[in-house]
Amino acid sequence: MKTTQISPSLDLKSSAIAFIFAYQQQDVEKMLGLCNPEGSVWFKPLGASGKGKIGELGKNLWTALIDCFPDLENTVNAANLETDGSVRCLVDIRGVQAKEFAGIPSKGLFFETEHVFIFRHDEDNQINSIEIEWDHQDFARQLSNA
């Protein structure tokens, strides 16, 4: 009987997509279950204050986002395995603001921005590094209707 082996690159992409899918489901615990909680996260537009541990800063920020944007959803537009072994995902994230978030008062406005997630994995294929980038000025503009 022949068995099919899943390539390591497919495993890496699958865990990144599973993370984004758990985010779509607003299941922070499932997101964190795919990660090393001691791993690093960097929400790049937030500068130094956007750097921390996945199990602390990541968990707190994703929980706050879901609380402030209860209809938050996403669409994965691309997931690519890069030459350095990272997985780069292009994801559209959108929702209607229901509560103040990051100093932006809620006006009940809709936003949609493309985010770039870069996932790196440890030797056990757990996500141990996530870098996230988006146009924060455009995000704030959409929510302030300026």
C-alpha positions, -999 to 999 in steps of 0.1 A, spaced: 0 0 0 14 34 -10 13 63 14 13 99 4 38 121 22 29 158 27 58 180 19 72 202 47 65 233 27 28 223 25 28 218 62 41 253 68 16 269 44 -12 248 60 -5 260 95 -3 296 83 -37 292 65 -51 275 96 -41 305 117 -58 329 93 -89 306 92 -90 306 130 -88 344 129 -118 344 105 -137 323 130 -126 348 157 -111 319 177 -81 334 194 -74 302 214 -73 282 181 -49 308 166 -27 305 197 -28 267 196 -9 268 163 18 290 178 46 289 204 32 314 229 68 325 237 74 333 200 76 368 187 49 390 171 55 423 155 26 446 144 50 466 123 30 499 119 29 502 157 67 504 159 85 492 191 52 491 210 40 465 185 67 440 194 61 413 219 52 376 226 25 359 206 9 346 238 8 380 254 7 410 230 -7 389 201 -34 374 222 -43 408 237 -44 427 204 -64 400 185 -89 397 214 -93 435 214 -98 437 176 -125 410 177 -142 428 206 -141 462 189 -150 448 154 -175 420 162 -180 412 125 -143 411 117 -136 388 88 -108 381 63 -100 367 29 -67 351 20 -55 364 -14 -22 346 -15 0 323 6 35 318 -6 65 298 8 94 322 5 130 312 -1 140 318 35 113 292 47 88 318 58 52 319 47 39 352 34 2 356 33 -17 385 18 -50 389 36 -78 414 33 -93 422 67 -125 441 71 -152 449 96 -174 476 112 -161 493 143 -184 489 174 -161 502 201 -131 525 205 -99 508 193 -63 520 196 -75 555 205 -98 557 175 -134 564 187 -161 543 171 -183 560 145 -197 527 134 -176 529 102 -164 500 79 -128 494 71 -110 471 47 -72 469 45 -48 444 30 -25 429 56 8 411 50 15 383 75 49 367 75 50 334 95 81 316 106 81 282 122 102 263 147 115 228 142 82 213 154 63 233 127 48 256 153 45 292 144 72 310 164 73 344 147 46 365 130 52 399 114 21 418 103 21 449 82 -7 471 69 -14 508 60 -22 521 94 -29 556 82 -54 544 57 -70 522 84 -73 552 108 -86 574 79 -114 548 70 -125 547 107 -125 585 112 -140 592 78 -115 619 72 
